[in-house]
Amino acid sequence: MNKKMIIYILGKMLGVEGVVLLLPALVSLIYQERSGFSFLIVSAILGLAFLLFGRKKPKCTRIYGKEGFVIVGFAWILWSLFGALPFFISGSIPNYIDAFFETVSGFTTTGSTILKDIEALPLGINFWRCFTHWIGGMGVLVFVMMITSLDDEHSMPLMRAEVPGPEADKLVPKARNTAAILYGMYFALTAIEVVLLMLGGMNLYDALVHSFSTAGTGGFSNRNASVSFYDSAYIDGVITVFMILFGINFNLYFLLLLKEWKNVFKNEELRAYLGIIAAAIAVITVNIVNIYGNALHAFRYASFQVASIITTTGFYTADYELWPELSKTVLLLLMFIGACAGSTGGGIKVSRFVILCKSIRQEIRKILHPNAVTVVKINGKKVGADTMRGINVYFAAYIFILALSVLIVSIDNFDFATSFSGVLTTINNVGPGISKVGPVENFHMFSPLSKIVFSFDMLVGRLEIIPYLLILSPDLWRKRF
């Protein structure tokens, strides 16, 4: 275990967060808000941490998979711990555990909140709250790799530990170049959405914060009523389309740039993802048409909520708690599925479900034809044994953490739907759940213990469990690697 390299990279990451905090400080300055001082104080603390730990590179810079997982796991915790300080110092969120919950929810692009009156927040604070979505969407470590000199042949383990999905591949040979390409596409899509939202009547500030949240598939808004505040079919449509776009594997956008159209349209995960969205919208539209009076209005609200839930964004334009049980059940199932691997969305990921379905079909064929040679393929390629084992471990760990978290949260004595969906929506980084954590409610009423559990679930869900299982393993710290 290269501990010196781990400390060096974490020190550098804290320095980057200190620089990033200057952006919301500038927003506070523009709007003449005193809360800007809280960002400057934290930025200074992080600058000192960088000077102490992130300036001098160790002689041995080699890192492997285990270091990658440890670095990523601790980096997200540290960014959240320090990122919560501006909320706490400014008094916007006077309880630090609440501030930590809100920040974890931001960086993990979950979108769950403890705030009752979002519009009362200073504009600089709300900007930081939504900007955490944009940073966390592609990954805090990918962000750091893109803007720093952390670029050697051994940096790929960091990307593999952070990029969501069963597998993580480089687009180009160097990991830093891959990070730059990913963020280039990410920035371009975000900028296009900002322009389109402004054409729909949003001011620049509102367009920016909603685009940050859409791009990161997070769901924070600067409005108490979320996107329903605008009551605009145009704005609903723009955000719906971009939520779906940001839920697609970014590798496919790279293939589009290379004009490899066939490989994009033949991608099995993409086809399954779009098919699930279309089927869910159709079912819910038919189910709620009597509520909204006509099919067009029903389609508008159904498509927005489906896109928001499957991409784990968490915006809302309607209180789906008032919808029929069939519609709520469909949305609950979408919380499990999530978006595509390699996207900014959370959830279990469509690719895992595709592979799982194919594995079930393979086992049935083996029973029917014992001598037949069958393999699981996706996009024409054989799914390796390591990938299959990783998926099985992921599902087992996921169910265990889900059950344990529900058990602990149930101590607060809320109804089962509230406790279960609260855990489900945080571990899948969705945002709103059902019952008392539905779209027009939030998590403020839970105990500090439950909020810590939810925060852990959000981190586990965003980094897909393994980094934190590794960190919590006694063998990691007992053995000499």
BELRATA-V159265 format. One record per residue. SS is DSSP state (H for helix, E for strand, L for the rest). OMEGA is omega in radians with two decimals (999 if undefined). Layout:
# BELRATA-V159265
[[SS;OMEGA] [SS;OMEGA]]
This chain:
# BELRATA-V159265
[[L;-3.13] [L;-3.04] [H;-3.14] [H;3.12] [H;3.09] [H;3.14] [H;3.14] [H;-3.11] [H;3.11] [H;3.09] [H;3.11] [H;-3.14] [H;3.11] [H;3.07] [H;3.11] [H;3.11] [H;3.09] [H;3.10] [H;-3.12] [H;-3.12] [H;3.10] [H;-3.14] [H;3.05] [H;3.05] [H;3.09] [H;3.10] [H;3.10] [H;3.12] [H;3.14] [H;-3.11] [L;3.06] [L;-3.14] [L;-3.14] [L;-3.13] [L;3.12] [H;3.13] [H;-3.14] [H;3.10] [H;-3.13] [H;3.12] [H;-3.13] [H;3.11] [H;3.11] [H;3.11] [H;-3.14] [H;3.07] [H;3.09] [H;3.11] [H;3.09] [H;-3.13] [H;-3.11] [H;-2.97] [H;-2.96] [L;-3.09] [L;-3.04] [L;-3.13] [L;3.11] [L;3.11] [L;3.11] [L;-3.10] [L;-3.07] [L;3.05] [L;-3.14] [L;-3.07] [H;-3.08] [H;3.08] [H;3.13] [H;3.13] [H;-3.14] [H;-3.14] [H;-3.10] [H;-3.14] [H;-3.13] [H;-3.12] [H;-3.14] [H;3.10] [H;-3.11] [H;3.11] [H;3.14] [H;3.14] [H;3.14] [H;3.12] [H;3.12] [L;-3.05] [H;3.11] [H;3.07] [H;-3.06] [H;-3.09] [H;-3.13] [H;-3.11] [L;3.12] [L;3.02] [L;-2.98] [L;3.11] [L;-3.03] [H;3.12] [H;3.06] [H;3.13] [H;3.10] [H;3.09] [H;-3.11] [H;-3.11] [H;3.06] [H;3.11] [H;3.11] [H;-3.09] [H;3.13] [L;3.14] [L;3.12] [L;3.11] [L;3.02] [L;-3.06] [L;3.03] [L;-3.05] [L;3.11] [L;-3.11] [L;-3.08] [H;-3.07] [H;3.10] [H;-3.14] [L;2.99] [L;-3.07] [H;3.11] [H;3.11] [H;3.14] [H;3.08] [H;3.12] [H;3.14] [H;-3.12] [H;-3.14] [H;3.06] [H;3.06] [H;-3.06] [H;3.12] [H;-3.08] [H;-3.10] [H;3.13] [H;3.11] [L;-3.09] [H;-3.11] [H;3.04] [H;3.10] [H;-3.14] [H;3.14] [H;-3.09] [H;-3.02] [H;3.12] [L;-3.12] [L;3.12] [L;-3.01] [L;3.02] [L;-3.03] [L;-3.10] [L;-3.10] [L;3.13] [H;3.08] [H;3.12] [H;3.12] [H;3.14] [H;-3.13] [H;-3.02] [H;-3.07] [L;-3.06] [L;3.08] [L;-3.14] [L;-3.12] [L;3.06] [L;-3.10] [L;3.05] [L;3.05] [L;3.11] [L;-3.01] [L;-3.08] [L;-3.09] [H;-3.13] [H;3.10] [H;3.07] [H;3.12] [H;-3.14] [H;3.11] [H;3.12] [H;-3.12] [H;3.05] [H;3.10] [H;3.13] [H;-3.14] [H;-3.11] [H;3.13] [H;3.12] [H;-3.13] [H;3.12] [H;3.13] [H;3.10] [H;-3.13] [H;-3.11] [H;3.11] [H;3.09] [H;3.07] [H;3.11] [L;3.05] [L;3.09] [L;2.99] [L;-3.05] [H;-3.11] [H;-3.13] [H;3.14] [H;3.13] [H;-3.05] [H;3.12] [H;3.07] [H;3.05] [H;-3.08] [H;3.09] [H;-3.11] [H;3.12] [L;-3.02] [L;-3.08] [L;3.05] [L;3.05] [L;3.07] [L;3.03] [L;3.14] [L;3.12] [L;-3.11] [L;-3.13] [H;-3.06] [H;3.13] [H;3.11] [H;-3.03] [L;3.11] [L;-3.09] [L;3.10] [H;3.13] [H;-3.14] [H;3.07] [H;-3.09] [H;-3.14] [H;-3.10] [H;3.09] [H;-3.13] [H;-3.09] [H;3.02] [H;3.13] [H;-3.14] [H;-3.13] [H;3.07] [L;-3.14] [L;3.11] [L;-3.09] [H;3.04] [H;-3.14] [H;3.07] [H;3.08] [H;3.09] [H;3.08] [H;3.10] [H;3.10] [L;3.14] [L;3.06] [L;-3.02] [H;-3.07] [H;-3.13] [H;3.12] [H;-3.05] [H;3.07] [L;-3.11] [L;-3.04] [H;3.14] [H;3.13] [H;-3.14] [H;3.11] [H;3.14] [H;-3.14] [H;3.11] [H;3.12] [H;3.12] [H;-3.12] [H;-3.13] [H;-3.13] [H;3.12] [H;-3.12] [H;-3.12] [H;-3.09] [H;3.11] [H;3.12] [H;-3.06] [H;-3.07] [H;-3.05] [H;3.13] [H;-3.13] [H;-3.03] [H;2.99] [L;3.11] [L;-3.03] [H;-3.09] [H;3.10] [H;3.11] [H;3.12] [H;-3.14] [H;-3.09] [H;3.12] [H;-3.09] [H;3.14] [H;-3.10] [H;3.11] [H;3.13] [H;-3.12] [H;-3.07] [H;-3.08] [H;3.09] [L;-3.13] [L;3.12] [L;3.06] [L;2.98] [L;3.00] [L;3.03] [L;3.12] [L;3.08] [L;-3.07] [H;3.01] [H;3.14] [H;-3.14] [L;3.08] [L;-3.07] [H;3.14] [H;-3.13] [H;3.13] [H;3.12] [H;3.10] [H;3.12] [H;3.11] [H;3.10] [H;3.11] [H;3.08] [H;3.10] [H;-2.98] [H;-3.12] [L;-3.05] [L;-3.11] [L;3.00] [L;3.12] [L;3.07] [L;3.06] [L;-3.10] [L;3.13] [L;-3.13] [L;-3.12] [L;3.10] [L;-3.11] [H;-3.08] [H;3.12] [H;3.12] [H;3.09] [H;-3.14] [H;3.12] [H;3.12] [H;3.12] [H;3.10] [H;3.09] [H;3.12] [H;3.12] [H;3.14] [H;3.10] [H;3.11] [H;3.12] [H;3.12] [H;-3.12] [H;-3.10] [L;-3.04] [L;-3.08] [L;-3.11] [L;3.08] [L;-3.11] [L;3.09] [L;3.07] [L;3.13] [E;2.99] [E;-3.04] [L;3.09] [L;-3.12] [E;3.12] [E;3.07] [L;-3.06] [L;-3.13] [H;3.13] [H;3.11] [H;3.12] [H;3.13] [H;3.11] [H;3.12] [H;3.12] [H;3.11] [H;3.13] [H;-3.12] [H;-3.14] [H;-3.14] [H;3.14] [H;-3.12] [H;3.14] [H;-3.13] [H;3.11] [H;-3.10] [H;-3.13] [H;3.14] [H;3.10] [H;3.14] [H;-3.12] [H;-3.11] [H;-3.12] [H;3.06] [H;3.13] [H;3.01] [L;2.97] [L;3.14] [L;-3.04] [H;-3.12] [H;3.12] [H;-3.11] [H;-3.09] [H;-3.10] [H;3.06] [H;3.08] [H;-3.10] [H;-3.08] [H;3.11] [H;-3.12] [H;3.08] [L;3.09] [L;-3.10] [L;-3.11] [L;3.11] [L;3.07] [L;3.08] [L;-3.11] [H;-3.05] [H;3.01] [H;3.12] [L;-3.01] [L;-3.13] [L;3.10] [L;3.09] [L;-2.99] [L;-3.02] [L;-3.00] [L;-3.13] [L;3.13] [L;3.07] [H;3.11] [H;3.14] [H;3.13] [H;3.07] [H;3.08] [H;3.12] [H;3.13] [H;3.09] [H;3.13] [H;3.13] [H;3.12] [H;3.12] [H;-3.13] [H;-3.11] [H;-3.10] [L;3.02] [L;2.82] [L;-2.93] [H;-3.13] [H;-3.10] [H;2.99] [H;3.14] [H;-3.14] [H;-3.12] [L;-3.14] [L;3.11] [H;-3.11] [H;-3.13] [H;-3.06] [H;-3.11] [H;-3.08] [L;3.04] [L;-3.14] [L;999]]
